[in-house]
Amino acid sequence: MNKQPETRIARKFTRLRQEGRAGLVTFLTAGDPDFATASDIMQRLPGAGADLIEIGMPFSDPMADGPAIQASSLRALTAGMTLARTLDMVRAFRKTDNHTPVILMGYYNPIYIYGVDRFLGDAAGLVDGLIMVDLPPEEESELCLPALQAGINFIYLTAPTTDDARLPRVVEHASGFIYYVSIAGITGTAAAAIGDVDAQIQRIRRHTDLPVAVGFGIRTPEHAANIARIADAAVVGSALIDVLKENLDENNQALPGLADNVLSLVTELAKGVRSVDKTA
């Protein structure tokens, strides 16, 4: 079984267990639709009910993501967002919040170009976890092991296609939590049947004692509550980005109330998650 390092992520899941509830993980793309708006939303996410914050690192070819997140990445890149500015956004967040875990999710190319050692040096103390869609365990020496040495959790994805022969290798050096991708497909698509998700979570837990978060396809407070009954956290991304997109003008500029509308959905999702008493 995995031994949890003492990180913000570990402390958050310990607190969630003590409170007898699951957590809400929110995903938004750094710099979408612009740096100032994205930073404002990020600063206000914990107050709206987000327990952990995932920030997408904008990339030109996000292969695992559906149209909503692809478009958000393009908007951010067009607005001038870079990996360095993504770290600046987290740095600004840390000036007022040193407790909420922040996880960067994305693809290896931007970090490779930035330089792994430089990136880890700049991210240490700011970023608590990394999710790299395109780095399997066989490539752990590229970033996973160096990240762990830098005190940053490396969070692996599992999917319905990750069988019992594969799972031990996936979780061997995983830390923070396991991210279960509940569908075999891209983000923002239909949700999996709750019974199927429950069976997969139980299977994952036979291989690790890390918390299990479930993402892909969670869009409503009701669905988030259903996931909260069986998992340690529910991850919501595309639904939030859809609200963001609905509050842009024809030039992809933020309309008044954009941040409030996104955060309103976060609050409703948090209510759904927190309605489930896991001590009962």
C-alpha positions, 0 to 999 in steps of 0.5 A: 500500500502507498504511504501518503507524504505529508502534503496539502493533498494528504491533509485535505483528504484526512480532514475530509475523512474526519468531516465524514464527507467526500471532496469537490475537485474543480477544474478550470484552464489557466488563463481562460478567458484571460489572466485576470478573470481566471485568477479572480475565479481561482481566488474565490473557488475555495469560498464557493466550496471547492476542496481541491483545485485542478488547473489545466496547463494550456496546450495546443493539442490536448488529446484527452479532452473534449471540445469544451476543454480544447476550446478553453485551452485555445482561448488561454493560449490566444490570450497569451497564457504560458506555463510560467504565467500559470505558475504566476497565477498559483503564486498569486493564489498562495498569497491569500490561501496556503491551505487549498491543494492545487494540482496542475493537469495537462501534458508533458510537452510544456514542462519538457520545454520549460525544463523539468528541473526548472519547473519543479524548482519553481513549482515546489511549495506552490503546486501540490500535485501533477496529473500528466495525461500522456506520461504512463508509469513506464516513463516515471523517470521523466517527471513522476520520480523527480516530482516526488523527490521535490515533494509534489504528488504525482497523480495517475489516471486509471480507466475502465480499461485498466485491468487487474494486471495493469493496476499494480504498476499504475499505483506503484508510485502514485501519490496524492490520490488516484484519478478514476476516469469513469468513461473510456473517452474524452472529457465532457461526454456522457456519464458512466452508470453509477453501479459500474463506477462503484465496482471499479472503485472497489477494484482500485481500492484492492490495490491501493489505500490512496483516496479515489477521485472520479471525473469525466461526465459529472455535470450536476449537483445530483450526479456529484452527490451520487459520486460522493457516496462511493468515491473520496472526491468528485471532479468537475471540469467541462460543466464549469467551462461550459458556463464560462463559455456561455458568459463570453462575448463574440470576441471571447471577452468576459461578460459582466458576471462571468466569475459569479456564474461559474462560482454559482455552479461550484456552490451548487456542486459543493452542496450536492457533494456535502449532502452525503454523510459518509459516516452514516 
